[in-house]
């Protein structure tokens, strides 16, 4: 009985972690889309560089080949 309860708890925790990770990924993807759609025509060189660095970092986190 105790083993079954602990097993169910572990499964529930694993599903919670999975859902949290999916939520974080979704939030990052939304942020990425905001940056992609942003009009950068009036950005200074420094601000444009920062914008591009943020996009590159988000892209690396979201679309890395290790997502298999």
Steps between C-alpha positions, in 0.01 A plus 500: 500500500777745594699402190197564278445841655865595453491377141190709425663801667815458288293472182303811594819694570647392166188618317508830689863558401418414139209745496713772659774449241243520220367824649850650519567401139169654392585826679845508336343436161257789551788728600696384193205583274472846658868566424472364144201723425653812656572790262871570541532767232536780758734313735845637576794277414544399865131422547488305173801295608332420834177408319690263270683341794172438682349346186805278453488381861127428489543322168780287640288406803186428300629339184819321601566163332488328841117534504463159332 
